[in-house]
Amino acid sequence: MITRRTLGVAMLGLLPGAALAQTQCPDKPIRLVVPYAPGGTTDIMARTLQEPLSKILGQPVIVDNKAGAAGAIGTAQVAQATPDGYTLVFGNNGPSAIVPLTQKEVGYDPIKNFAPVSLVSIAPLTLVVHSSVPASNVKELIEYAKTLPNGLDYGSAGAGSLGNLASELFGKEAGIKLVHVPYKGQGPSTMAVLNGEVKMLLTTSSDTQDAAVRAGKLRLLGVSTAKPSPLMPGAPTIGESLPGYEANVWFGILAPAGTPTPVIAKLNAAIREVLADPELQKKFVGYGCIATASTPQEFAAMISAEVPKWKSVVETAKITTQ
């Protein structure tokens, strides 16, 4: 005799893996892909979340470093993974918004192939100039740049980096000519502006940069966040001189597109609980970031706005990494 319970069990056995995950997730370890080598800011934050997330979810969260192609290799692997909530990527707006615009055939679409889970943190970019530049604020820098027939040279961590795009956005909105000088990483670009090889740098802060500002060798003119950043007390926003200007580094967790909504909701709730911990928030400040949770919908809207924003900059400045 086929009872209602027997029929229900039989039908459950026919459900696809993603649907089955809605009732059982998580019942095995969760793989959190970091698309960079160990030791960087993205990796450190992911490992800071690892233990508290494991406790809340009741399953180990395993950080898996898959570096290469500016984060595209590991990100592509997650885009192609089974959408069941067991494979996630700890991304940022490099591979999750910019890299697909500057590299060909990365293997994923930043909007179509992912289900955003939650924003994790935001870090400002800082606009600094060499001490020889006759400008004490953003307005004066713009006025100075307009007097230079060959343009104002600036450094970045490389073509296609957020610093490259954010600087080009700054030049476009300010109506000034900029000359890009790419370096191999943030360290060399910071040393370049410190030594006067370039006049301007728009990048995340570092101990070297902060020390140079305190010593008067560099001048901090502003931060890229929409509101003043608690990480840079007293520093004005670039937007005070260029209304609407904003160019932050963000970090967040994404799942493959098609991951069931209940699974996304459960992961989101766990992340929000972890980020509410004051001790964890202090650690993030030490990493140069502000712990910032979001709903999946808010995070999706952020990415959907970022991609066309940076696409316009990439096309106008003809930025490519290939």
C-alpha positions in Angstrom: 0.0 0.0 0.0 1.4 3.4 -1.0 0.9 5.8 1.8 1.2 9.6 1.6 4.5 9.3 3.6 5.9 6.7 1.2 5.0 8.8 -1.8 6.6 11.9 -0.2 9.9 10.0 0.4 9.9 8.6 -3.2 9.4 12.1 -4.6 12.1 13.6 -2.4 14.5 11.0 -3.9 13.7 12.5 -7.4 14.5 16.1 -6.5 17.7 17.6 -8.0 20.6 18.1 -5.8 20.1 21.9 -5.5 16.5 21.4 -4.3 17.6 18.7 -1.9 20.1 21.1 -0.4 17.3 23.3 0.7 16.2 20.8 3.3 19.7 19.5 4.4 22.1 22.4 3.9 24.6 22.3 5.3 25.4 18.7 6.0 29.0 18.6 4.8 32.0 21.0 4.6 31.6 24.2 2.7 34.4 25.2 0.3 35.2 29.0 0.3 37.4 29.7 -2.7 39.8 32.7 -2.3 40.9 33.5 -5.9 44.3 34.7 -4.7 47.5 33.3 -3.1 47.6 32.9 0.7 48.6 35.9 2.8 46.8 38.8 1.0 44.0 40.9 2.5 41.3 38.8 0.8 42.8 35.6 2.1 43.3 37.0 5.7 39.7 38.2 5.9 38.4 34.8 4.6 40.4 33.0 7.2 39.1 35.4 9.9 35.5 34.4 9.0 36.4 30.7 8.8 36.1 29.6 12.4 33.0 31.6 13.5 31.1 30.7 10.3 31.9 27.0 10.9 30.5 27.2 14.4 27.2 28.9 13.3 26.7 26.6 10.3 27.7 23.4 12.1 30.1 22.4 9.3 33.7 23.1 8.6 34.3 26.0 6.2 37.4 25.2 4.2 39.4 28.1 2.6 40.7 27.0 -0.8 43.2 29.3 -2.5 42.9 29.2 -6.3 45.1 32.0 -7.6 45.7 33.2 -11.1 44.6 35.6 -13.8 44.0 38.4 -11.3 41.4 36.3 -9.5 39.6 35.1 -12.6 40.7 31.4 -12.3 39.2 30.7 -8.9 36.2 32.9 -9.6 35.4 30.9 -12.8 35.6 27.6 -10.9 32.9 28.8 -8.5 30.8 30.0 -11.4 30.8 26.5 -12.9 30.3 24.7 -9.6 27.1 22.9 -8.5 24.7 25.6 -7.2 24.0 23.9 -3.8 25.6 26.2 -1.3 28.7 24.1 -0.7 31.0 26.1 -3.1 31.4 29.8 -2.6 33.9 32.5 -3.5 35.3 35.2 -1.3 35.5 37.9 -4.0 36.1 41.6 -4.4 35.4 44.1 -7.1 38.5 43.0 -9.0 37.4 39.5 -10.3 33.8 40.1 -9.4 33.3 43.3 -11.5 36.4 44.6 -13.3 38.5 41.7 -14.5 35.8 40.4 -17.0 35.9 43.9 -18.5 39.7 44.0 -19.1 40.4 40.3 -19.9 38.9 38.2 -22.7 37.3 34.9 -22.1 37.5 34.7 -18.3 34.8 32.0 -18.3 32.0 33.8 -16.4 29.7 36.8 -16.4 30.0 38.7 -13.2 26.2 39.3 -13.0 24.6 36.3 -14.7 26.8 33.6 -13.2 26.6 34.4 -9.5 24.1 34.6 -6.7 25.5 37.3 -4.3 25.2 36.2 -0.6 26.5 39.1 1.4 28.8 42.0 1.3 31.6 41.5 3.9 33.6 44.7 4.1 34.5 48.0 2.4 37.9 49.8 2.2 38.5 53.3 1.0 41.0 54.3 -1.6 43.2 57.2 -0.5 44.3 60.0 -2.8 47.9 61.1 -2.0 50.3 63.3 -3.9 54.1 63.9 -3.6 55.1 66.8 -1.3 56.3 68.8 -4.3 52.8 69.1 -5.7 51.3 72.5 -4.9 48.0 71.3 -3.7 46.6 70.9 -0.2 43.2 69.6 -1.2 41.4 68.0 -4.2 40.2 71.3 -5.7 43.7 72.7 -5.8 45.0 69.4 -7.3 42.5 69.7 -10.1 43.4 73.4 -10.7 47.1 72.4 -10.8 46.6 69.6 -13.2 44.8 71.9 -15.6 48.0 74.0 -15.9 50.0 71.0 -17.1 50.0 70.7 -20.9 51.3 67.1 -20.8 49.0 66.0 -18.0 49.4 64.9 -14.4 51.2 61.5 -14.1 49.9 59.0 -11.6 50.9 55.5 -10.6 48.9 52.3 -10.0 49.4 48.7 -9.1 49.0 47.8 -12.8 46.8 48.2 -15.8 43.3 47.2 -15.0 43.7 47.5 -11.2 41.1 49.4 -9.3 43.6 52.2 -8.7 44.0 52.5 -12.5 40.3 52.7 -13.1 39.5 54.9 -10.1 42.2 57.4 -11.2 40.8 57.5 -14.7 37.3 58.1 -13.3 38.8 60.9 -11.2 40.4 62.5 -14.3 37.2 62.1 -16.3 35.0 63.7 -13.7 37.5 66.4 -12.9 38.0 67.3 -16.6 41.8 66.9 -16.4 44.4 65.0 -18.4 46.2 62.1 -16.5 49.1 60.0 -17.6 49.1 56.5 -16.3 52.4 54.9 -15.1 51.7 51.2 -14.2 53.8 49.3 -11.7 53.9 45.7 -10.6 51.9 45.9 -7.4 50.9 48.4 -4.7 54.3 48.4 -3.0 56.2 49.6 -6.1 53.6 52.2 -6.9 53.7 53.6 -3.4 57.5 53.9 -3.5 57.2 55.6 -6.9 55.0 58.4 -5.6 57.2 58.6 -2.5 60.3 59.0 -4.6 58.6 61.6 -6.9 58.6 59.3 -10.0 54.9 60.1 -10.3 52.9 62.9 -8.7 49.7 61.2 -7.7 48.5 57.8 -6.3 44.9 56.6 -5.6 45.1 53.3 -3.8 44.3 51.5 -0.6 46.3 52.8 2.4 49.4 51.0 3.7 51.8 51.4 6.6 54.4 52.8 4.3 52.0 55.4 2.9 50.7 56.4 6.3 54.3 56.9 7.6 55.1 59.0 4.6 52.1 61.2 5.2 53.0 61.7 8.8 56.6 62.6 7.8 55.3 65.2 5.3 56.7 63.3 2.3 53.3 62.6 0.9 50.1 64.7 1.3 46.7 63.0 1.8 44.1 64.9 -0.1 41.0 62.7 0.3 39.3 59.3 0.5 37.1 57.7 -2.1 34.2 56.7 0.1 30.9 58.5 -0.2 31.1 59.5 3.5 34.2 60.3 5.6 35.9 57.0 6.6 36.6 56.2 10.2 39.8 54.6 9.0 41.1 58.0 7.9 39.8 60.4 10.6 39.7 64.0 9.4 40.3 63.2 5.8 37.8 64.8 3.4 36.0 62.8 0.8 37.0 63.3 -2.9 33.2 63.7 -3.5 33.2 67.0 -1.6 35.0 68.5 -4.6 33.6 66.1 -7.2 30.0 65.4 -6.2 29.1 61.8 -6.7 32.6 60.5 -6.9 33.0 57.1 -5.2 35.4 54.2 -5.8 35.8 51.7 -3.0 37.3 48.3 -2.6 34.6 45.9 -1.5 34.8 42.2 -0.4 31.9 39.8 -0.3 30.8 36.2 -0.6 29.0 34.9 -3.7 27.5 31.5 -4.7 27.0 30.1 -8.2 23.8 31.3 -10.0 20.9 29.1 -9.3 21.7 28.4 -5.7 18.3 28.0 -3.9 17.0 31.1 -2.1 16.6 29.4 1.3 20.3 28.3 1.1 21.4 31.9 0.3 19.3 33.2 3.1 20.8 30.7 5.6 24.4 31.7 4.6 23.5 35.4 4.7 22.2 35.1 8.2 25.3 33.3 9.3 27.6 36.0 7.7 25.6 38.8 9.2 25.9 37.2 12.7 29.6 36.9 12.4 30.1 40.4 11.2 28.1 41.8 14.1 30.9 40.6 16.5 32.7 43.7 17.9 36.0 41.8 18.2 35.9 40.7 14.5 35.1 44.3 13.5 38.2 45.4 15.3 40.3 42.8 13.4 38.9 44.1 10.1 39.9 47.7 11.0 43.4 46.3 11.4 43.2 45.0 7.9 42.2 48.5 6.6 38.5 47.6 6.1 35.1 48.2 7.7 33.0 45.1 8.3 29.8 45.7 6.4 27.1 43.1 5.9 24.2 43.4 3.4 21.2 41.5 2.2 21.7 39.4 -1.0 19.5 41.9 -2.9 21.6 44.9 -1.7 24.8 43.1 -2.7 23.4 42.2 -6.1 22.4 45.8 -6.7 25.9 47.0 -5.9 27.5 44.6 -8.4 24.9 45.4 -11.0 25.8 49.1 -10.7 29.5 48.6 -10.6 29.9 46.7 -13.8 28.5 49.3 -16.2 30.3 52.1 -14.2 33.7 50.5 -14.7 32.8 49.3 -18.2 32.4 53.0 -19.2 35.8 53.9 -17.7 37.5 50.9 -19.4 36.1 51.8 -22.8 36.9 55.5 -22.5 40.4 55.0 -21.3 41.0 51.9 -23.5 42.2 49.9 -20.6 43.2 46.3 -21.2 45.4 43.7 -19.5 45.9 41.5 -22.6 
